[in-house]
Amino acid sequence: MTTSAEQAYNELIATHREIAILGSCESLLGWDERTYMPRGGAEGRSRQVALLSGLVHERFTDKKIGELLSVVEESDLVRDTESDAAANVREIRREYDKQVKLPKELVEEMARITSLAQGVWAEAREKSDFSLFEPKLKEVIDLKKRQAEAYGYDTEPYDALIDDYEPYATVTTISEVFAKLRAELVPLVRAIVESGKRPNMSIIENDFPVNLQEEFGKEAAAAIGFDFNIGRLDVTTHPFCTTIGPGDVRITTRFNPKHLGQALFGIMHEAGHGIYEQGLLDENYGTPLGEALSLGIHESQSRMWENLVGRSKPFWENFYPKAQSKFPSLKGVAFDDFFFAINNVEPSFIRVEADEVTYNLHILLRFEIERDLFREKIKPEDLPSAWNEKFKEFFGITPKNDAEGCLQDIHWSAGLFGYFATYALGNLYASQFFAKAENAIPDLKDNFRRGNFSALKKWLNENIHVYGKKYTAEKLCERVTGKPLSHEPMMDYLKAKFGELYGI
């Protein structure tokens, strides 16, 4: 490696870190908008976000970045493709080549319109009136089509959008694994519904004071490893996790005083995201090695802690006595009855409140709708009817209004087309990773029974978190589990757990 290449690499990384800090300011504004900002601030906030987005884009697409990349790419520094430097250069090059294709005005307009659209969506959802949201949604979709065309694609526009969230994945590759999943999932849901067994849901649909739910949720999040010294919990309409920078990871939830599980499992879900973010190495901040690999891998961490840990018997053998002590309505309720209630399987309308088994059908539905939107088989104005028809096909029930139908998710208002597929991919990764963790840590579930989750967190830190974007998701999966991504570990897990609960 020549001195000039060393200097070029150091300058490249220094510049990338500065851009990350600028982007963190935008993240902070986004967090504030979704937690504390009054609705009247929407227009001003949209201009702030647009300005910052434009500055980030301008800095990242500077010709100097391309020149530095070219110098490093021709040096010995990247000869070893497994090296940290090679991974950083590969990922910066990949993102640079995409971003230079986007006009600055498109980036700024996307930031401005989506910032406004999120406020409009919130009002439309509150009033359950899609017509209020439709004009802004059309603007967002038109901008995303322009983005896809600017990026370019081999097969279809939706591929270009998916790549933003699950790098190297395509409609074809995702459709293949989803088809196998659906083929086994639908019969399992049918068998559960037809079993006739139902838990007593009044056990967890009772009076659970919000202040006590918050205390209990924070206790659970801290127990599994979310560090509140470098994190916090707040309330929002649609829960999320965001990282402002090293030492500042923020999670959110929403509370239902008549339901224990909604906020609790939501907190554990977002804490799982937060544990991943807190597990990235601070010294790599501002570089690809300090960033989460993909949203599918990110979701694997949240769903693992929410479901494979948080809804497991070993977890509750430790936490149920604490819950009974915290919530008077649980005193006298048998453990098995409580456990059945928190693992109830029933087709329902709201994705974020769906059970483990039916959740993936919610994602497959959204994936197919988004795919057809960008194939122009569905028009934006037809979304409510298209949604309801597909929901009837997938679940056998029809939403009564737009709020529990096509308006329930914030993603489209934020321009996150291509995002939804990562949720189901995350479930698949989670099951495959967890099965490997169980083999690697023989007393894993005994640890859970004792309230000790550090062994799993440490295993995830060492095998997934610390690598950032060093590997592709496909390569990381094979590196960790020895096999490519498969639907089989998740279906094995679901059949075993719910087969026992429902006697099928």
N, C-alpha and C positions, 0 to 999 in steps of 0.2 A: 504494500500500500504506500503510495506517495504522500508526501506532506500535504500537497494541494488537495488530495482526496480526503485526508483527515480533517483539514480545515473546512472543506466543503460540507462534510458530514456534520461537523460540529455546528456550523452555521445553519444548516438545514434543520437540525434538531432544536436549536435555540429559537429559530423563527417559528417552528411548529408549536413550541411551548407558549410563545407569546400569543399566537392565534388561539390556542386553547384557553388562555386566560381571558381573551376578548370574548370567546364563545361562552365562558362561564358567566359572564355578565348577562348575556342573553338568557342563560338558564335561570339565573336568579330572577330576572324580570318575569319569565314564564311561570316560575313557582309562585311568585307574588300574585300574578294575575289569577291563578287558579285557587288561591287560598284566601288572601286578604284584600285584594284590590276591589274598590267599589265599582259597580257596573258602569258608572258614569266615566270611568277612566279608560274605557275600551279604545276610544279613538286615539287618545294621546299615547296609550301603550302600543297601539299598532304602529305608530310612527317611530317610537323608540326601538321596537323590535326590528322594524324594517331597516332602520339606519344601521343597527348593529349587525344584522344579517348581511347587509351590503358590505360593511367594512370587513367582516370575516371572509366573505367571498373574494373581495378585492385583494386582501392580503394573501389568501391561499392560492390565488390564481396568478399572482405576480410572476412575470417571466423569470425572475431570479430563482424561484423555486424550481422551475424546469431546468434551468442551467445547472443548479447545484445537484439535482438528481442525476443529470447526464454525467457529470464529473464522477460522482460516486459509483454509478452503475458500471463505469468502464474501469473501475479499480479492483484491486484484490480484496477490498473490504467486503464485497458481496459474493466472493467466490464460494464461500461456504454458505449455501442457501439455508442452513439450519441456524445460522448465527443470529444474534439479536439485531445486529446492524442490518443484515440482509432482510429480516422481517420488517423492520421499521421502514427501510427504503421501498420494499415491495408495496407496503400498504399506503405509504405517502404517495408513491407513484400512481397507484390504482385510483386513489381519491383525487389526486391532482388531474389526471387525465379525464375524469368525469366532470370535475368542477369547471375546467376551462371550456367545456362545451356549453355551459350555462351562461347566458347573458346576465350581467349584473342586475339589469332592470327586472328580469324574470325572478331572480332570487329575492329582490326587495319587494316585488309585488306579491310573491307567494307568502312572504313573512307578514306583510300588511293585511292581505285578504284573510289568511288563516287566523290571525289574531282577532280580527273582527268577527269572523265566522264562528269562532268558539263562543263568543258572547251571544250571538244570534241563536246558535244551537242550544245554549243553556235556557234561553227564554222559550224557544220552540218546544224543548223537552218538557219544561215546566208546564206549558199550556197544552202539550200533546197535540201540536199543530205543525205538521210537516210543511205546510204551505209557507210558513214564516221562514223556514230554513232553506227552502228550495232554490231561491235566487242565488244565495251565497254559495250553496253547494255546487250549483252549475258553474259558478266562477272558479271554485276550487278545482273541479274536475277538468275544466278547460286548461287551467294552469298546469295540472299534472300531466295532461296529454302533451302540452308543449314541452314539459320537462322530459318526458319519455322520448319524444322525437329528437330533442337536443342530445340526450345521452346516446341514442341509437340502440338497436336491438337486432337480434338474429331472427327471431320468430314472431314475437308479438309485443306490443307496447308494455303490457303488464310485467313482462320479464324485467324491463329496465327499472320499474318501480320496486319490485320485490328485491332486487339486488341491493337497494339502499339499506335494507333491514336484515336480509339473510344473504350475504355475499356469496356469489357463485351458484346460487339456487335459481331454478327456472320454474315456470308453470308446469312444464313436463315432468321435471324431477319431483316436484312437490305432489303433483297429481298422482304419480305412481304410488308413492307411499301412502297418500290419503285414500286411494282406492282400496288398498289392502286393509287399511284401518277400518274403513266404513263397512267393508264386507263382513268383518267379525263383530264390529261394534253394534250395528243395528240389531242383529239377532240377540245379542246380550241384553240390550235395552228392552227388547220385546219380551224376553224370558223373565226379566225382573218384573216388568209391569204385569205380566200374566201370572206371576207367582201368587199374587193375592196377598202377600205379606206387606204390612205397612207399619212403620214405627209410630209411636205417639208423639206427634210433632209439637203438642202443647208443652212438652218438656223444655224445648228451646225457643218456642214462640210464646213468651210470657213477659213478665215485667223484669227488665234488666236495666237498671239505672245507668245512664250514659257515663257518669263519672266513674262508676265501678267497672264498666266495660273498658274504659280507657286504662284504668289501673291494671286490670287483668291482662289486657292486650299488651301493654308495655312490659309487664312482667314476663309474658310468654316470649315476646320479641327479644328481650335481654337474655333470657335463658338459652335460646337457641344460638345466640352469638351476635345480635345486632348491638353495636356499641353506641350507647346514647351519649357518651362523652364526645363523640364526633358525629352525632346524628340527632335527629329530632322527629317528632310525630305531630302532624297537624291534620285539620279536617278540610275536605274538599268535596265537590260534587262527584267527581270521577277519580278514584284513588290512583296514585302514581308514585314513583320514586324518582328523585333527581339528584345528581351530584353537582354541587357547586364548585368543588375542588377538594384537594386533600384535606381531610379533617372536617368535611362538611357534606354529609349525605343525608338527604331529607326524604322521609316517607310520609304518606298521607292515608287517611281512611275516611269512611263515613259511618255514622252510627244509626242503628235502628233500636229504639228503646224497647221494642217488642220482639226482638230476635237476638239471641246470643251469638250465633255463628257468623253473621254477615260481617260485622266489624272485626271480630277475633281472627277469622281466617283471612280476611282482607289484610289485617295488620301483619300476620305471619307471612302472607304472600309478598307484601311490599318489603318486609324485613329480609326476606330471601334475596330480593333484588339488592337491598342495601348491603347485605353481607358480602355479596359478590363485589360490589363497588368498593367496600372497605377492604376487601381482600386483594385488590389491585395494588401493586407496589408504588408507594409515594414517589420513589426516585424515578419512576417511569412516567410520572404525570406529564401530560402534554405530548406524549409520543404514542404510536400505535400499541406498544407493549404495555402502556398504562390505560388502555381502553378495553372495554368488554368486547369479546370476539364477535358475537352476533346476537340479535335479539332472540333467536331460538335457543342459544346457549344461555342467555340471560334468563329467559323464561324457565329453562330447566331448573335453575336454582330457586326461583320463587315457587314454582309448583312442587318441587321436592319438599321444601320446608312446610308449605301449606298443607299438602296432601299426604305424601308418603311418610312424613313425620307427624304433622299436626293433626291428621285424622286417623292416626294409628292407635291401636290398643296400648302399646307400650308407653306412648306419650301420655295418654290419659290415665293410665295406671298411676302415674306420678302427679298429673295435674288435676284430676277430678276431685280429690279431697280439697284441694285449694279452691276449686270452683265452687264446691258446696259451701265452703267457709265464706266465700265472697258473696254468693248469691243465695238468699234464703229460699227461693223457689225450687232450688235443686236439692234441698235437704229432704231425705227420705226417698229420693229417686234412685232406683237401682242402677248400677254401673252399666249393665248390658243394655238397659232401656235407653240410657243417655247415649251410649256409643252408637246404637242403632239410629237414633234420631239425628245425630250429626253426620251420619253416613247414609241418610235417606236418598234414594234414587227416584226421581220423578221428573218427567218432561215438564219444563217450565220456560217462561219467556225471557228472563233476564240472564244474560251470559255470566256476569260477574257473581251471580248468586247460584249458578248451576252446580250440580253435583259432579263428582269425578267422572262418572260414566257418561252422562249426557253432554258434558262441557265440550267435548271435541266435535260433537255434531253442530253446536253453535258456530264453531270455527269453520268447519267445512261449508256451512251455509254461507258465511260471509266471504269466504275464499271464492266460492262459485259466483256469488253476486258481483264481487269486484272484477273478477275475470270477465264476466259477461258485460259489465259496464264498459270496460276498455276494449272489448270486442264489438261494442256498440250493439249488442243484442238486447240490452236494457237501456232505456232512456232515464236520465235523472228524475224526471217528473213521474215516472212509473215505479219508483222504488218502493213506496208503501205497498202497492198491490203485488209487485214481484216478491217482496220480502214475505208477505203473508202467505202467498201461494207456496213458496219454498218451505216456509215454516210448517205449514200443514203437511207437506210431503215428508219432511224430516221427523217431525214430532207428533203429528196427529192432532195438533191443536192450533188455533188461530189467534193471534194477538187481538185484544179488544180495542186497542188504540195505538197511536203512533209512538207514544212514550215507551210502551212495553214492546214496540216493534222496531222499526228502522231508525228511531231517534235515540235509542238507549245508549249508544256509544259515542264518545267524543272524537274518535279517530278520524272520521271523514271531515269534520270541521277543521281539524288540525292538518289536513292534507296527508294523513298517514295511510295512503292506499298502498297495499302490499305488506302491511304490518301484521294483519290478523293471522296469516298462516303461521307466523312464528310462535303463536300460542300453542297450537297443536304440535308443532315440531318440538317445542319446549317440553311438553308432556312426554313425548317419545324419548327425548334425550334424558329426561329426569329418571324415567324408569330404568333405562339402560345403565345410567351412571349409578343409580342407587343399588341395583343388583350387583354391580361390581364392588361397590363400597361394602355391601354385606359380606361378600367373599373376603375382602381385604381386612375387615374388622369383625371377627367372629362373634364378639360380645356386644355388637352394636346395639341391638334392641334391649339387652340387659342394661346398657348404659342409659337408654331412654327411660327405662323404668325407674332408674335412680335419679332422673332429672339431669343427666350429664349428656350434653350434645356436642361437647368439644372435640371428640374423636372424629365425628362426621365433618364438622366445620374444618378441622385441620386437614382432613383428607381432601376436601373440596378446595381449600386454599392451595394445597401443594400440587394437586393434579389438574386443576382447572383455572383458578383465579389468577395465580401469579404469572401465567403465560400471556395474558392479554391477547393480542392478535398475532402471536407468534406463529400459530398454526391456523389453517382453515378449520371450519366446524367439522367437516368430513374427516380431516386428518386427526383432529383432536379426539373425536369419538373413537376412531380406530386405535389411537395411541392409548387412550384410557381403558377401553373395554375389549380391545382386540378384534372388534367386529364393526362393520359399517352400521349406520343407523337402520333400525328395524322396528316394526310395529309390534313384534312378538313379545319383548319383555313387558311392555305395558299391558298387552292383552292377557298375558300370563298372570300379572299382578291383579288386574281387575277381576278376572274370572275366579281367582283363588279367594280374594277378599269378599267379593259380593256374592259369589257362589255360596259361601258359608253363611253370610248374613240372610240371604233370601232363599236358601235351600234349593238351589238349582244346579 
